[in-house]
Amino acid sequence: MSSTLIIGATGLLGSEMAKASARNGDSLHVLVRPATAGNEERMRPLRNLGATVHVGDLDDYDSLVRAVGKVDRVISSVHVGSASEMTLVRAIKDAGVSRYVPSAGFGLDFAAAAPGSIEPLDIKRAVFDAVRQADLPYTVIYTNGFFSTWVATLGDLTRFGSTSLPPDEVTLYGDGNVPATFVSEKDIAAVTMRALEDPGAVRREIRIAQNKITQSEMIELWRKVSGRSPGIKHMNADELEALIAAVPGLALLRAFWIRGETALETATPEAGALYPELRFESIDSAFVEMAAGGGPTV
């Protein structure tokens, strides 16, 4: 039985990783911060999975070494803005594991996204550079757009978290005809578990490029499935650049809907081609669930 440590297991992606690991029959371990460990509501789902809980912090080297030293494999699903992963890289190097999936990959393929244009992506690049420099047995998985972030907002990042359903008004960026790719968090976890069992995925990058669709097509699909007709505001590329200058974190909108960086073909092997036995949730089915009152699929 493999033992797997999930870091960030109370988040949207991390919780799916924990469930997938438990279904896989792993000995499941999770690292949580002291404040989270005392929150019974957040901890209950992990305890129900039979997880062994380690209390620590990504800035606390000793706590990381203790937790990492108990497992074979480590998956980090922490948000890039929540904490640095550099200390974790050092702890994994010193403790030794058979596989490490850094959070650096959960986003755009570095081969497609231009350096220097998105600050969070540059932070991820720095972590990945450190992982390679340490010669760790990594697997990096590029996910492009998460369903819960992009599909649930009809591609308008400024609407994230505003409602449990796609918004009644949405901004259409550029001409609305640039394709992007999207995947559910559940499917990201499934790809991760499959890659962890694949000896050929050691020191390898994998991209998930499923559900290719333009923003206009996504909005029209939601209309068809739900019967709702969201209002449309148009924003051209120059207007978007002005918005990004004021709110740099929105540079992802440029990558998705102006440059089309999530749909560019790269030399990075695609998960669906590597693992044809996997079946990926469609945007259509996610919209059906949302329209039925289930909210975003996570």
N, C-alpha and C positions, 0 to 999 in steps of 0.2 A: 504494500500500500504506500503510495506517495503521500508526503506531507506538504501542504501548500499554505503559505502565509499570504493573506490578502491585506493590503494596506489601503485604507479608504473604504472599508467594507460597509460603512453606513450610508455611503452616497449612492446615487442612481446606478452608476456603472459598477461600483464595488459590490453592491448588494446582489447584482446579477452574477458577478464573478463568484461570490460566496455560495450562492445557490447552485451554480453550475459545478463548482468544485465538490460540493456535498453530493450532488447527483452522480458525479464521477467516481464516488467512493473514496475520495481523498480523506486523509486526516486533516481537517480544516482548522487553521489557526488564523486569528485576526489580530491586528495591532490597532489599538484605539487610544486616543488621548485620555488623560485622567478625567476630564470633564465629561467626556462621552461615556466612559466606563461607569459613571455614576448615574447615567440617564437610563432608567429601566425601560422606557418606551423604545428608545433607539437600540438598546442591547437585546431586547427580547427576541427579535427575529434571528439574530445570530446565535443566541443560546438555543433556540428551537432547532437550529441546524446542527447542534452539537459542537459548536466551535470552541476551541481552546482560546481564551482571551489573554492577550499580552497587553499590558498598559505601558505606553511609551510615547515618544514624540519624534518626529523626523529631524529635530535639531538635537536630540539626545542620543549620542553615539552609543553609550553603554546600553541603553534600553533596546536599541536596534540590534546590537550584536547578540544580546540575550535572546531576542525573538527570532532573529534570522538563524541563529545557531541551533534551533529546535526543528528546522524544516529542511526539505530538499529543494523547494521551489518558492520563489517570491514573485507576487504580482502587485505592482503599485498602480492604483487607480486614483491617486490623489489629483485634485485639480491643480493646474500649473500655478495658479495664484495663491494657493493655500499654504504652501511650504516648499522649501528647497529640497531637492532629492540628492544633493551632493553628498551629504553625510551618510545617506543610505547606501550610495555607491561604495563608499569607503568601508562601511560595515559589512556589506556583502562580500567585498574583496577579502576582508580579514577573516570572516566566518566561513566562507565557502559554501556555495549552493550549486546544484546541478543545472538550474535555469533561473533566469531573471527576466521578467517582462516589465520594463520601465514604463511609466506613464508618458514618457516622451513621445511614444508613437500614437497615442490616442488622439488623433487629429489629422492634419494634412500630411501627405507624403512629402518628405523633405526634397525629393527629387523633382517635385512639381512646383512647390511653393518658393517664391523668390525670397532670398535672405534679406533681412533688414526691413521688411514691409509690415511684419506683425510681431510685436514685442513678445507675446507669449510663445510664439513659435521659435523665436531666437533663444528664449530660455530653455525650451525643450532641446534645441540643437546642442546647447552647451552641455546639458545632462547627457545626451547621447554620445557626444565627443568624450566625456569623462568615462562613460561605460566602455567604450571601445579602447580608450587609453589604458583602462584597468584590465583589459582583456577578459571581461566577464562573459560567461556563457549566456548571452542575451538572446531574446527573440523580440523584435520590435514589430508591433502591429499598427499600421496606419488605418484609421477608421473613417476619415473624412467626416461627413455630417451625421450627428446623432439624431435619431427620430425625436427624442424628447426636446431637443433644442430647435431643430430646423423644420421638421415636418409639422410639429404641433403649433408652430408659428407661421406656417405657410411661407417659410423662407425669410421672414422678417425678424432678425435678431433683436431689434428694438422692442419687440412685443413679448420677449421671453419672460415667463412667470406672471404675465398679466391676467391669464385666464386658463382654465383647465381644458378649454376647447380652442381650436383655431380662432383667431380674432375676427371680429366683425368688420374691421378695417385693416388693410395691409398695404405696406409700401412695396411697389414693384420697382426693382432696381435695374437701371439700364434699359434695354429693350425687352427684358423678361425672357429672352430666348437662349440664354447661356446655360448649358447643362451642368448639373452637379450630381453627386452621388451620396446616398444616405443609407444608414443601417441602424437597426434597433440595438439597444444595449444588450438585450438577451442574445442576439446573434453575435455581437462582439465577444461576449463571454464564451459562446459555443466555439468560435474560431480560436480563441485563446486556449481553451482546454484541448482542442484538437492539436494545435501547434505544440503544446507542451508534451504531447505523446509522440511527436514526430522528431526523431533524431536528426533528420535533415534540416530542421528549422533552427538548429543551434547556430548562433552568430549570423542570423538571417533576418531580413526585413520582409514583411508581408503586407500587402495592402488589401483592404476591402473596398471594392468598387461596384457595389450592387445598386439597384434602384436609381438608375440614371434618369434624371428628369429636369426640365427647366422650371423656373418659378411660375411662369404663365401656365404651364401644364399642371403643376401642382395645385394651383388655385382652381383651375377648371375641374380637376379631379375631385377636389373637395366639394365644389358646387354639385357635381354629378352625384356623389355619394350621399351628401348630407341634405341637399336641397337648399342650402344656405348660399347667399350671394354676398360675399364680403365687399365692402367698398374698396376702391383702388386709388391709392395716391402714387403718382409717378415721381421718381427721383433719377435724374440722369447722372452720368459718371462724374461730372464736375461737381454737382451738388453733393454727391456722396463723398468726394474728397474733402469738401468743406466740413461735412459732418465728422469725418474721421479725424480731421485736424483738431476738432473740439473734443472728440471722444475716441482716442486712439484704439481702444478695445474693439471698436466696430470695424476695424480693418478686415476682419473675416468676411464681411459683406462684399468687399472688393474681391477677395480671393474666390468666393463662391460665385458671385453673380456678374462680375465684370471680367475677371481674368479666366474664370472657369477652371481653376487649378485643381479642384477635386475630381474632375472628369478627364484630366489629361492622361494620356497613356505614358507610362514610364517603364523602366526595366524591372521595377519591383514586381515580383510574382503576385498574382491576384488570388485571394483565398478561395474563391469559388472554383477556380481552375485547379488549384492545388488539392482541394478537398471536395470533390464533386458530390460526395455523399451528403454534404451539408445542405440544408434547405433554408433559404433566407425569407424572412417576413417581407411582404410587399407594402408599399405605401398605401395601396388600395385597401388592404386588409386592416391596416392601422387606422385609416379613416373610417372604415365601417365600425370598428370598435369605439372610436371617439364619438361618432354620430349616435351610437346606441347608448351613449351616456357613460362609457367606461373611462373617458379622459385619455390622455396620451398613453401609448403603449410603452412601458418601461420594464 
